[in-house]
Amino acid sequence: MNPIRFAAAHAAHRDWRVALRRALDDMLHDARVATAHAADGGEVPAEYTLGLCYLTDAFADEAEAILAELQHRLPGVHWVGTVGVGVAATGAEHFDQPALALMLAPLPRNAFRVFSGRQPLRADSEDFHPHTALVHADGRTPDLQELLPELAARTASGYLFGGLSASRGRSVQIADAVFDGGGLSGVAFSAEVGVLSRVTQGCQPIGPRRIVSRAQDNIVVTLDGRPALDCALEDLGLPPDMELEPLAEALSSTLVGLHPGEDFDVVAPAAFGADMLVRNIVGLDPRAGVVAIGDTVERGAWLIFCRRDPEAALADLRRIAREIRDELAASGCVALGAVYVSCSGRGGPHFGRPAAELATIRDVIGDVPLAGFFAGGEIAHSRLYGYTGVLTVFTAAR
């Protein structure tokens, strides 16, 4: 008997009822096809137990009604998900329009646990031992940067994947109910659920690695013993006497890559490895020569000025998809389904054509059922990233 693939579908329509009906019908058809293929001529009923539901923010106010309809149509299925400015599917995306993406997984019921503030994830449960977790979070949650490592510590692998809700209105999460009060939610998986995951960065370094020689909170005072702003101007090729307004404009499109220690490599093609955190420049003081960034920074960290680069981002996405494909082949496993969480700054027109990221993933790993969303920040390992994509594939032995 072949392993049963996940079932996925997506739809866009201004009326959530129409979009949901179309996506449900397509997904249930996909489930029947997947079950028949797995049966290979025999009768193997697939029990789909876990569902993912991602909504664009145009449907955020209808989240309760959407979840109620899903629970009515598919009783016994546990649902998790959140809202983004766009949703992702196999080879397709819906960005800045009313849409949703659904996926069903036929997992053993004892192989996962849905968690939220109402039902926290426990590491010491007698009947379930979390190994990895898909996490959705509200970026407004206090101490989020501390909560993620704490949650990761409750899993055996320490590996989380997912992202922050992204909405221009109501920000919601789904974890067998709808939550809009902040916090973290999602679903944890036991070790019997195979997972391969990679992080791809989307920035091009534009200067050398520099060491933070003095900093306070999120203010970079000196780099390599020199004023941080002088280093930024040098790396960007800007004159030292540049007027404030054009200088602020130039730095508004510049980012910084941060790494806590000295031992890291820049990964071809001129992109960063997964340990690099990319943050915005949020302010500057020409008189003091300092630069403020969107995160705290410690003395001794490495910093590189960089810019978003669509060509390098797609090349690096192709690289991580190939790594996953090659690891599947080497282990004799197959891909059952996938989750892709991408930064909202990478969606829509960023790559110059629709669904460029999703088409790249499909070209490399094939028509694997996929669902995901465009987030306000991406979660991988126990850290919060920006301007990245997190690709996670669920696997099983052939």
Buried (B, 14 or more C-beta within 10 A) or exposed (E): EEBBBBBBBBBBBEEBEEBBBBBBEBBBEBBEEBBBEBBEEEEBEBEBBBBBBBBBBBBBEBBEBBBEBBBEEBEEBBBBBBBBBBBBBBBBBBBBBBBBBBBBBBBEEEBBBBBBBEEEBBEEEEEBBBBBBBBBBBBEBEEBEEBBEEBBEBBEBBBBBBBBBBBEEBBBBBBBBBBBEBBBBBBBBBBEBBBBBBBBBBBBBBBEBBBBBBBEEBBBBBBBEEBBBBBBBBBBEBEEEBEEEEBBEBBEEBBBBBBBEEEBEBBEBBBBBBBBBBBBBEBBBBEEBBBBBBBBBEEEBBBBBBBBBBEBBBBBBBBBBEBBBEBBEEEEBBBBBBBBBBBBBBBBEBBEEBBBBBBBBBEBBEEBBBBBBBBBBBBBBBBBBBBBBBBBBBBBEE
